[in-house]
Amino acid sequence: MAEDLNNFELARLIGARALQLSLGAPPLVKPEPALTFIEVAKIEFENGAVPLSVLRG
């Protein structure tokens, strides 16, 4: 999935997921306590666990 995303789309997905995490959404991977929301969102993306998608029109 990462191959067909441009840098802007990738940043939007990671940022949106990090915002969800900061507002109390449960992480979909087992994070270490010292990680930031952005780092957790990146790990989720790398594992294919981000519950977001990009729609192009």
C-alpha positions in Angstrom: 0.0 0.0 0.0 2.8 2.4 0.8 4.1 2.2 -2.8 1.1 3.9 -4.3 0.9 6.8 -1.7 2.7 10.1 -2.3 4.4 12.0 0.6 1.4 14.2 1.2 -1.0 11.3 1.5 1.3 9.4 3.8 1.7 12.4 6.0 -2.1 12.9 6.1 -2.7 9.3 7.1 -0.1 9.3 9.8 -1.2 12.7 11.1 -4.9 11.7 11.1 -4.2 8.5 13.0 -1.9 10.2 15.5 -4.7 12.7 16.2 -7.1 9.8 16.8 -4.6 8.2 19.2 -4.2 11.5 21.1 -7.9 11.8 21.5 -8.1 8.4 23.1 -8.5 5.9 20.3 -7.0 2.5 21.3 -3.7 1.6 19.5 -4.0 -1.3 17.1 -0.4 -2.4 17.9 1.3 -3.0 21.2 3.3 0.2 21.7 6.2 0.8 24.1 5.4 3.4 26.8 7.9 5.9 25.6 6.6 6.3 22.1 4.8 9.4 20.8 1.4 9.2 19.1 3.2 9.9 15.7 5.6 7.0 16.3 2.7 4.6 17.2 0.8 5.7 14.0 3.9 5.0 11.9 4.3 1.6 13.5 0.6 0.9 12.8 1.1 2.0 9.2 4.1 -0.2 8.7 2.1 -3.2 10.0 -0.9 -2.4 7.8 -3.1 -1.7 10.8 -4.1 1.9 10.1 -7.9 1.9 9.8 -7.9 4.8 7.2 -7.7 4.9 3.4 -7.1 7.4 0.7 -9.9 8.1 -1.8 -8.9 9.9 -5.0 -11.5 11.5 -7.2 
